[in-house]
Amino acid sequence: MEQGRIPVDRQFDLEFRYHEKDSAFKYFNRKFEVALVKKGVRKTAVFQVDNSDVKNMMPSYYVATDTGRVRKLNVGLSSLNWNEIKSNLVESVVTQFDSIDRENLKKAVGKLHSPKL
């Protein structure tokens, strides 16, 4: 499993996990998770993209609410292009959180490589 952390700014990091190859995942060949993590004493994921549902090839976007629950977002993906997924990630995070600088987030997301093997 590949995993790592990419700093976005003083408040947030991007954490990614690319699991081993699995034939259950049709397009990307393996499970992936990308989470925006708020730094602090307890690291908290505030936004996440993953393809954990093997029945659906499209990745799902989740955001944490103020009450601690997780809400699934509908971002309207029309393709499985990794660059489109990354740009939708940037746009979704910027619309959800005002405190994040778009350019810093774009640079951090640009360092992610495709999970497809």
Residue, then its C-alpha position, 0 to 999 in steps of 0.5 A: m500500500e502506498q500512503g503519504r501526506i502532502p502539506v497544503d498550508r498551515q491548517f491542512d494536509l492532503e493524506f492519500r492511500y493507494h491500496e494493493k491491486d484488486s480485481a474487484f475495482k474495475y477502472f482504477n484497479r485498486k482502492f484509493e482514498v484522498a482526504l483533506v486532514k485538519k492539523g492539530v492535536r487530533k487530526t480530523a478528516v474534513f473532506q474525502v474522495d474514495n472509490s470504496d463502492v466496488k459496484n460504482m466505478m465513479p469515486s464518491y466525495y464526502v464532507a464532514t459536518d459540524t455535528g461530526r456526521v459525514r455527508k455525501l456530495n454529488v459533484g456531477l462527475s461525467s468521466l473517470n479522467w483522473n485530471e477531472i477528478k482532481s479539479n473537481l476535488v479542488e473546486s469542491v473543497v474550495t466551495q465547502f471551506d472558505s479558509i483554504d487558498r485555491e492555489n496552495l490546494k491546487k499545488a498539493v493536489g497536483k502532486l497526487h499521481s493516478p491510482k490506476l496501475 
